[in-house]
Amino acid sequence: MFKEIQEDACTIMKDVFGNYVIQKVLDFGPQEHISGLFNEIKGKILEMTKHIYGCRVVQKFILILDVEGQ
C-alpha cells in the first residue's frame, strides 16, 4: 500500500483528505516510509508550503524532524 502512496505523494498531500493519510504515515510509519515520503517532496517544499493542505504535511515533517534532531 505504501508504494501506491509514495508514487503519488505530492498529489495526495494536496488533497483535502489525502493530507491526513500522509500525516498518519508520518506519525506511525517506519523510518523508511518517512524517508521515502521526504524524498518525494524534496525540491517541492516551497510549492507545498503555499498549498492549503500541503502545508500541513510540511508542518508535520518539521515536527518530526525537530523531535528526531533533539
C-alpha positions in Angstrom: 0.0 0.0 0.0 2.8 2.4 0.8 4.2 2.1 -2.7 0.9 3.4 -4.1 1.0 6.3 -1.7 4.7 7.2 -2.3 4.3 7.2 -6.1 1.6 9.9 -6.0 2.6 11.6 -2.7 2.6 15.2 -3.9 -0.9 14.9 -5.2 -2.1 13.1 -2.1 -0.6 15.8 0.1 -2.6 18.4 -1.7 -5.9 16.6 -1.3 -8.4 17.6 1.4 -8.4 14.1 2.9 -5.2 12.7 1.5 -3.0 15.0 3.5 -4.4 13.2 6.6 -3.3 9.9 5.2 0.3 11.2 4.7 0.3 12.7 8.2 -0.7 9.3 9.7 2.1 7.6 7.8 4.4 10.2 9.3 3.0 9.6 12.8 3.0 5.8 12.8 5.0 4.6 9.8 8.5 3.2 9.9 11.5 5.4 9.3 12.0 4.1 5.7 8.5 5.2 4.8 9.1 8.7 6.3 12.3 9.0 4.4 10.7 7.8 1.2 8.0 10.5 1.5 10.6 13.1 2.3 12.5 12.2 -0.8 9.3 12.6 -2.9 8.8 16.2 -1.7 12.4 17.3 -1.8 12.6 20.2 -4.2 8.9 20.8 -3.9 8.7 22.0 -0.3 8.1 25.7 -1.3 5.3 24.6 -3.5 3.8 22.5 -0.7 4.0 25.3 1.8 1.9 27.5 -0.5 -0.9 24.9 -0.7 -3.7 24.9 1.9 -3.4 21.2 2.6 0.2 20.5 1.5 1.5 23.0 4.2 0.0 20.7 6.9 2.2 17.9 5.7 5.3 20.1 5.7 4.5 21.2 9.2 4.3 17.6 10.3 7.7 16.9 8.7 9.1 19.8 10.6 7.7 18.5 13.9 9.1 15.0 13.2 12.5 16.2 12.1 12.7 18.5 15.1 11.9 15.7 17.6 14.4 13.4 15.9 17.0 16.1 16.0 16.8 16.6 19.8 
